[in-house]
Amino acid sequence: MTMKVLFLLVFAALSTEAFSCDRVLKVGVSQSWRPYVFSQNDQLTGIDIEITDLVLKEAGFCSQFIAMPSSKRGFAELKHGTVDLLPAASYSQQRDDFSTFSVPYRNEVMRLFWYPHSHLESQDLKGLLDHKQTILTNSGSYYGDELTRLSKNKKYKDQFVTVPSLRQRLAMLVAKRVDFFIDDELAGLSLIQQHQANNVKIHPYIINNDYIYFMLSDLSLSEEERQAINHAIQFNKQAITDIISSYKTQ
């Protein structure tokens, strides 16, 4: 399957709820990132899918979800206005230069997943790198200022490896090709449970704990439309909290 065909692959068609919408917004999403985005009964569902549907409906829009092969591809399509928004975005100045961030709609905790070794449990990120540990990340993801700074350090840059798929990251850890992978806490735990990789644990050190936003297109969305999305987030805070809580109990 070519990249172009993959980009055009729509996992979830237009929202079919009977309500009037001003326009259809194209939403770029990852192919699979349980419990945030995944396919069930041939339809997309998950925390970010439900929240996006809720928010856009409240703002008066229908939604069309389009699969992105990687975060980098999603950013490129948003820059060109091919998609109108991207969910599940952490803030960085670089991303802010080509989009508008919504108000935050949830939180994200980035964690280190590993096979535990007692002599490394007390180490922070720099300490792990000083112990020559290799760390696997997602290409295009932002993990906070500390990791960004360390990954640019000539001393450590070869210890960071990137692949686009969480499933690949777990497989490489299980194969002992890397020492750690970094991902969202809920997503990592969900995949570990799904693949019964019960010996993979969470390292005590927290890589990043920050707000998550929608990245909104500066090209295809008006200021009025962006504000409507912000108001919908603020109006539905409790409903968003309830959606997230429902997946934590599954």
Sequence and secondary structure as in RCSB ss.txt:
>XXXX:A:sequence
MTMKVLFLLVFAALSTEAFSCDRVLKVGVSQSWRPYVFSQNDQLTGIDIEITDLVLKEAGFCSQFIAMPSSKRGF
AELKHGTVDLLPAASYSQQRDDFSTFSVPYRNEVMRLFWYPHSHLESQDLKGLLDHKQTILTNSGSYYGDELTRL
SKNKKYKDQFVTVPSLRQRLAMLVAKRVDFFIDDELAGLSLIQQHQANNVKIHPYIINNDYIYFMLSDLSLSEEE
RQAINHAIQFNKQAITDIISSYKTQ
>XXXX:A:secstr
  HHHHHH  SB    SSS  SEEEEEEEES BTTTBEEETTEEESHHHHHHHHHHHHHTEEEEEEEESSHHHHH
HHHHTTSSSEEEEE   HHHHTSEEE    EEEEEEEEE   GGGTT  HHHHHHTT  EEEETT    HHHHHH
HTSTTTGGGEEEES HHHHHHHHHTTS SEEEEEHHHHHHHHHHTT TT EEEEEEEEEEEEEEEEETTTS HHH
HHHHHHHHHHTHHHHHHHHHHHHT 
